Amino acid sequence: MSENFYALSDGLSALQRFFLDFEGSGVQLEGKAVRGLRAQLKDLLISARNLENEVSRRRWNEMGRSERDWAVDTARAIAAEVGRPGSNIRLFPVIPRPFTDGHPEGGAL
């Protein structure tokens, strides 16, 4: 992610400082100021979404790696046990399956 990691918190901090001056008296904004505020909030929203997506992507990738590693380790342990002399683990035999084309009695049209 090439975005400044602190853009979101810096922007929110700037907004907080801006409104600090108006805590006691309140504030009335003209249309131009509202448009500017909305543009700034939109930029902050985009920064927040980008950070959320990055965190989500990293978490999902980490979970995927963990599950893959567990599956590989389990498969290796089973394969090692199957090949160990005296093991009571056996592979299931391959059972031939009857062919069917979906028609009763196996007859084709």
C-alpha positions as a Markdown table, in Angstrom:
| # | Residue | x | y | z |
|---|---|---|---|---|
| 1 | Met | 0.0 | 0.0 | 0.0 |
| 2 | Ser | 1.6 | 3.2 | -1.1 |
| 3 | Glu | -0.7 | 5.5 | 0.8 |
| 4 | Asn | 0.5 | 7.4 | 3.9 |
| 5 | Phe | -0.5 | 5.1 | 6.8 |
| 6 | Tyr | -1.1 | 8.1 | 9.0 |
| 7 | Ala | -3.3 | 10.0 | 6.5 |
| 8 | Leu | -6.5 | 9.0 | 8.2 |
| 9 | Ser | -5.5 | 9.8 | 11.8 |
| 10 | Asp | -3.7 | 13.0 | 10.7 |
| 11 | Gly | -6.8 | 14.1 | 8.8 |
| 12 | Leu | -9.1 | 13.3 | 11.7 |
| 13 | Ser | -6.8 | 15.2 | 14.0 |
| 14 | Ala | -6.9 | 18.2 | 11.8 |
| 15 | Leu | -10.7 | 18.2 | 11.7 |
| 16 | Gln | -10.7 | 17.9 | 15.5 |
| 17 | Arg | -8.4 | 20.9 | 15.9 |
| 18 | Phe | -10.5 | 22.9 | 13.4 |
| 19 | Phe | -13.7 | 22.4 | 15.4 |
| 20 | Leu | -12.0 | 22.9 | 18.8 |
| 21 | Asp | -12.2 | 26.7 | 18.3 |
| 22 | Phe | -16.0 | 26.4 | 18.0 |
| 23 | Glu | -16.8 | 24.3 | 21.0 |
| 24 | Gly | -18.2 | 27.1 | 23.0 |
| 25 | Ser | -19.8 | 29.3 | 20.3 |
| 26 | Gly | -20.9 | 26.7 | 17.7 |
| 27 | Val | -20.2 | 27.1 | 14.0 |
| 28 | Gln | -22.2 | 28.0 | 10.9 |
| 29 | Leu | -20.8 | 26.9 | 7.6 |
| 30 | Glu | -21.5 | 28.4 | 4.2 |
| 31 | Gly | -22.1 | 26.1 | 1.2 |
| 32 | Lys | -18.5 | 26.4 | 0.0 |
| 33 | Ala | -17.2 | 25.4 | 3.5 |
| 34 | Val | -19.6 | 22.4 | 3.6 |
| 35 | Arg | -18.4 | 21.3 | 0.2 |
| 36 | Gly | -14.8 | 21.5 | 1.4 |
| 37 | Leu | -15.6 | 19.6 | 4.6 |
| 38 | Arg | -17.5 | 16.9 | 2.6 |
| 39 | Ala | -14.5 | 16.6 | 0.3 |
| 40 | Gln | -12.1 | 16.2 | 3.2 |
| 41 | Leu | -14.4 | 13.6 | 4.8 |
| 42 | Lys | -14.6 | 11.7 | 1.5 |
| 43 | Asp | -10.8 | 11.5 | 1.4 |
| 44 | Leu | -10.7 | 10.3 | 5.0 |
| 45 | Leu | -13.4 | 7.7 | 4.1 |
| 46 | Ile | -11.3 | 6.4 | 1.2 |
| 47 | Ser | -8.2 | 6.2 | 3.5 |
| 48 | Ala | -10.2 | 4.3 | 6.1 |
| 49 | Arg | -11.5 | 1.9 | 3.5 |
| 50 | Asn | -8.0 | 1.3 | 2.1 |
| 51 | Leu | -6.7 | 0.5 | 5.5 |
| 52 | Glu | -9.6 | -1.8 | 6.3 |
| 53 | Asn | -9.0 | -3.6 | 3.0 |
| 54 | Glu | -5.3 | -4.0 | 3.7 |
| 55 | Val | -6.0 | -5.4 | 7.2 |
| 56 | Ser | -8.6 | -7.7 | 5.9 |
| 57 | Arg | -6.4 | -9.0 | 3.1 |
| 58 | Arg | -3.5 | -9.6 | 5.4 |
| 59 | Arg | -5.8 | -11.5 | 7.9 |
| 60 | Trp | -7.4 | -13.7 | 5.3 |
| 61 | Asn | -4.0 | -14.5 | 3.8 |
| 62 | Glu | -2.6 | -15.4 | 7.2 |
| 63 | Met | -5.5 | -17.6 | 7.9 |
| 64 | Gly | -5.1 | -19.3 | 4.5 |
| 65 | Arg | -1.4 | -19.9 | 5.1 |
| 66 | Ser | -2.2 | -21.4 | 8.5 |
| 67 | Glu | -4.8 | -23.7 | 7.1 |
| 68 | Arg | -2.6 | -24.7 | 4.2 |
| 69 | Asp | 0.3 | -25.4 | 6.6 |
| 70 | Trp | -2.0 | -27.5 | 8.9 |
| 71 | Ala | -3.3 | -29.5 | 5.9 |
| 72 | Val | 0.3 | -30.2 | 4.6 |
| 73 | Asp | 1.6 | -31.2 | 8.0 |
| 74 | Thr | -1.4 | -33.5 | 8.5 |
| 75 | Ala | -1.0 | -35.1 | 5.1 |
| 76 | Arg | 2.7 | -35.6 | 5.7 |
| 77 | Ala | 2.0 | -37.2 | 9.1 |
| 78 | Ile | -0.6 | -39.6 | 7.6 |
| 79 | Ala | 1.7 | -40.5 | 4.8 |
| 80 | Ala | 4.6 | -41.2 | 7.2 |
| 81 | Glu | 2.3 | -43.4 | 9.4 |
| 82 | Val | 1.0 | -45.3 | 6.4 |
| 83 | Gly | 4.5 | -46.1 | 5.3 |
| 84 | Arg | 5.8 | -47.1 | 8.7 |
| 85 | Pro | 6.2 | -50.8 | 9.2 |
| 86 | Gly | 3.7 | -52.3 | 11.6 |
| 87 | Ser | 1.3 | -49.3 | 11.2 |
| 88 | Asn | -2.4 | -50.1 | 11.5 |
| 89 | Ile | -3.4 | -47.4 | 9.1 |
| 90 | Arg | -4.4 | -48.6 | 5.7 |
| 91 | Leu | -5.5 | -46.9 | 2.5 |
| 92 | Phe | -9.0 | -47.6 | 1.3 |
| 93 | Pro | -9.0 | -50.0 | -1.6 |
| 94 | Val | -10.1 | -48.6 | -4.9 |
| 95 | Ile | -13.6 | -49.9 | -5.7 |
| 96 | Pro | -14.7 | -49.9 | -9.3 |
| 97 | Arg | -17.9 | -47.9 | -9.7 |
| 98 | Pro | -20.5 | -49.0 | -12.2 |
| 99 | Phe | -21.0 | -46.8 | -15.2 |
| 100 | Thr | -24.3 | -45.1 | -15.7 |
| 101 | Asp | -25.5 | -42.8 | -18.4 |
| 102 | Gly | -28.4 | -41.7 | -16.3 |
| 103 | His | -31.0 | -43.9 | -18.1 |
| 104 | Pro | -32.8 | -46.7 | -16.3 |
| 105 | Glu | -31.1 | -50.1 | -16.7 |
| 106 | Gly | -28.1 | -48.3 | -18.1 |
| 107 | Gly | -29.7 | -48.2 | -21.6 |
| 108 | Ala | -28.8 | -45.4 | -24.0 |
| 109 | Leu | -31.4 | -43.9 | -26.2 |
